[in-house]
Amino acid sequence: MIRAVGFDLDDTLLDHRGAATNGIASLLHQQGWTYKGEHELGAEWAAIERVYFDQYRLGNLTMDEQRRERMRAILEMVNVDLREIEIKNLFAEYLKHYAKSWTAFPDALPILNELKGAGFRLAVLTNGQQQQQEAKLARIGMTDMFEKVLAIGSLSALKPECGAFMDLCSVFDAAPNEVVYVGDDVHRDAIAATEAGLHGVWLNREGESAPPGVKAEVRTLAPLLSAIDALNR
């Protein structure tokens, strides 16, 4: 019987993609720089983030190094060359713009209240940094909804490693088959959780085709309680 639900944060409860797009656009506007990349700015910035954060997750870059590489990559698309210290300072400025745009998806708080009302225990499992992720939850008014926020600094491993999901189960003192995990990343969230023995649910907001390994999906968070009921049958 499922008795607990874990959530990813970025692009599941909080519109990270929108905030990141606004953040980098605001930074370039502030600096008076014109983006000259081939793809839409938000899509390009998201792709750069995926590449270099993966290198951090694999241990090939430090957190600061992956941030500098991300900023260096976007600077090439505005034809600007800066020194290392300037790049570090520029990323710090980007983070300020990014934070100003933090907003929750409109379906997030209602489903959290619905789940809590139904007696489910709730926690967050995210690959973000602990302090920043807690600040996001505070900004969008969700801190009190969760028993624990598991992030970089309090995790034994990062998603999609099994250890991250075992850390989540430990919060609830629950077996993996008693826990649902919901996230927007089909591989790192839904499939990885399922492979770890949890009930992985893919939040497929874009209506994409599900790859093999997806056992449950929702297009919005609204029907999540019904999806959990179906998993319990």
QUIUR-V566108 format. One record per backbone hydrogen bond with DSSP energy under -0.5 kcal/mol. NH is the residue of the N-H (numbers start at 1). CO is the residue of the C=O. If there is no record, write none. Layout:
# QUIUR-V566108
nh->NH co->CO
nh->NH co->CO
This chain:
# QUIUR-V566108
nh->3 co->178
nh->4 co->178
nh->5 co->121
nh->6 co->180
nh->7 co->123
nh->8 co->182
nh->11 co->14
nh->12 co->9
nh->13 co->9
nh->14 co->9
nh->15 co->103
nh->16 co->14
nh->19 co->15
nh->20 co->16
nh->21 co->17
nh->22 co->18
nh->23 co->19
nh->24 co->20
nh->25 co->21
nh->26 co->22
nh->27 co->23
nh->28 co->24
nh->29 co->25
nh->30 co->26
nh->31 co->27
nh->32 co->28
nh->32 co->29
nh->33 co->28
nh->35 co->33
nh->36 co->77
nh->44 co->40
nh->45 co->41
nh->46 co->42
nh->47 co->43
nh->48 co->44
nh->49 co->45
nh->50 co->46
nh->51 co->47
nh->52 co->48
nh->53 co->49
nh->54 co->50
nh->55 co->51
nh->56 co->52
nh->57 co->53
nh->58 co->54
nh->59 co->56
nh->60 co->55
nh->61 co->55
nh->66 co->62
nh->67 co->63
nh->68 co->64
nh->69 co->65
nh->70 co->66
nh->71 co->67
nh->72 co->68
nh->73 co->69
nh->74 co->70
nh->75 co->71
nh->76 co->72
nh->77 co->73
nh->77 co->74
nh->78 co->75
nh->80 co->75
nh->82 co->80
nh->87 co->83
nh->88 co->84
nh->89 co->85
nh->90 co->86
nh->91 co->87
nh->92 co->88
nh->93 co->89
nh->94 co->90
nh->95 co->91
nh->96 co->92
nh->97 co->93
nh->98 co->94
nh->99 co->95
nh->100 co->96
nh->101 co->97
nh->101 co->98
nh->102 co->99
nh->105 co->13
nh->108 co->105
nh->109 co->105
nh->111 co->107
nh->112 co->108
nh->113 co->109
nh->114 co->110
nh->115 co->111
nh->116 co->112
nh->117 co->113
nh->118 co->114
nh->119 co->116
nh->120 co->115
nh->121 co->3
nh->123 co->5
nh->124 co->148
nh->125 co->7
nh->126 co->150
nh->130 co->152
nh->133 co->129
nh->134 co->130
nh->135 co->131
nh->136 co->132
nh->137 co->133
nh->138 co->134
nh->139 co->135
nh->140 co->136
nh->141 co->138
nh->142 co->137
nh->143 co->137
nh->145 co->142
nh->146 co->143
nh->147 co->122
nh->150 co->124
nh->150 co->148
nh->151 co->149
nh->152 co->128
nh->154 co->151
nh->155 co->151
nh->161 co->158
nh->164 co->161
nh->165 co->161
nh->165 co->162
nh->166 co->162
nh->167 co->163
nh->168 co->164
nh->169 co->165
nh->170 co->166
nh->171 co->167
nh->172 co->168
nh->173 co->169
nh->174 co->169
nh->178 co->175
nh->179 co->176
nh->180 co->4
nh->181 co->199
nh->182 co->6
nh->183 co->201
nh->186 co->184
nh->189 co->185
nh->190 co->185
nh->191 co->186
nh->192 co->187
nh->193 co->189
nh->194 co->190
nh->195 co->191
nh->196 co->192
nh->197 co->194
nh->198 co->193
nh->199 co->179
nh->200 co->198
nh->201 co->181
nh->202 co->216
nh->203 co->183
nh->203 co->201
nh->204 co->202
nh->204 co->218
nh->205 co->203
nh->207 co->204
nh->214 co->211
nh->215 co->213
nh->218 co->202
nh->224 co->221
nh->227 co->223
nh->228 co->224
nh->229 co->225
nh->230 co->226
nh->231 co->227
nh->232 co->228
nh->233 co->229
nh->233 co->230
